Amino acid sequence: MSESTPSVYDVIGMRRDVRAEFTGQVVSHDVLGRLLGAAHSAPSVGNTQPWDFVVVRDRATLATFAAHVAEARRRFADSLPPERKSTFDPIKIEGVEESGTGVVVTYDPTRGGAHILGRHTIDETGLLSVGLAIENLWLAATAEGVGVGWVSFYDEQYLTELLEIPAPVRPIAWLCVGEVERFQETPDLERFGWRERRPLADAVHLEKF
Ligand SMILES: Cc1cc2nc3c(=O)[nH]c(=O)nc-3n(C[C@H](O)[C@H](O)[C@H](O)COP(=O)(O)O)c2cc1C
């Protein structure tokens, strides 16, 4: 990585979902602490901070979860029509073991009690707050030259039991966090022909949708 500090726009532009580029080197305790600190600085509805972070480094747990993800991937592949299946086949969807660290981000819908300022109208704002913590971690990792890959190919109940997550807390994401040589410039799903990014102009509406 360059010695000069990248701007926030540089970091946003460099961020990639990483699957294949993990070197196998585990991130240091200090770096991981900074990434978790960035996640924990996210905005949240009613300042509830409804997230927790489970750091998983036990090789046996990583292998067990990777096997579960491989099965979920197989089921998805089997559900696809032939031409989508052949596009999907070469796409890697996780780096659970290669990254060496899983950060499982959870959501506690009871955090903050009964009268949550702002969630009284839109319940999903709690879950969205967890998404912001994840994005903070992702951007901080990118600035550190560390790769992050979001894995959602899993059964929620399975992961809840694997990590002994108490009800009603829900696992929202398994993040593979690890050292990388480089970031790809183009998202994998675009490089492999699965789906392209939309032009900004298609997403921006003036005055009315
Ligand atoms: C909520 C969410 C879930 C995701 N789940 C997966 C996943 O299970 N496996 C995977 O390979 N990528 C997953 N991704 C990564 C996306 O595929 C990726 O962000 C998208 O293709 C754009 O690529 P980029 O992040 O490199 O810009 C997920 C991303 C998000 C935001």
The ligand as a Gaussian input file, in Angstrom:
#p B3LYP/6-31G(d) Opt

LIG

0 1
 C      -25.451000      -7.839000       2.584000
 C      -24.343000      -8.410000       1.733000
 C      -24.186000      -9.784000       1.666000
 C      -23.173000     -10.330000       0.870000
 N      -22.989000     -11.693000       0.826000
 C      -21.992000     -12.204000       0.093000
 C      -21.726000     -13.608000       0.084000
 O      -22.366000     -14.409000       0.761000
 N      -20.713000     -14.055000      -0.672000
 C      -19.967000     -13.212000      -1.441000
 O      -19.073000     -13.669000      -2.121000
 N      -20.174000     -11.883000      -1.433000
 C      -21.155000     -11.374000      -0.686000
 N      -21.350000     -10.012000      -0.669000
 C      -20.476000      -9.143000      -1.468000
 C      -21.147000      -8.624000      -2.733000
 O      -21.254000      -9.639000      -3.689000
 C      -20.309000      -7.462000      -3.244000
 O      -20.330000      -6.434000      -2.293000
 C      -20.829000      -6.914000      -4.585000
 O      -20.718000      -7.878000      -5.580000
 C      -20.065000      -5.666000      -5.026000
 O      -18.671000      -5.923000      -5.013000
 P      -17.679000      -5.017000      -4.162000
 O      -18.092000      -5.141000      -2.725000
 O      -16.320000      -5.581000      -4.424000
 O      -17.839000      -3.616000      -4.656000
 C      -22.330000      -9.465000       0.137000
 C      -22.487000      -8.081000       0.236000
 C      -23.471000      -7.554000       1.038000
 C      -23.594000      -6.044000       1.148000

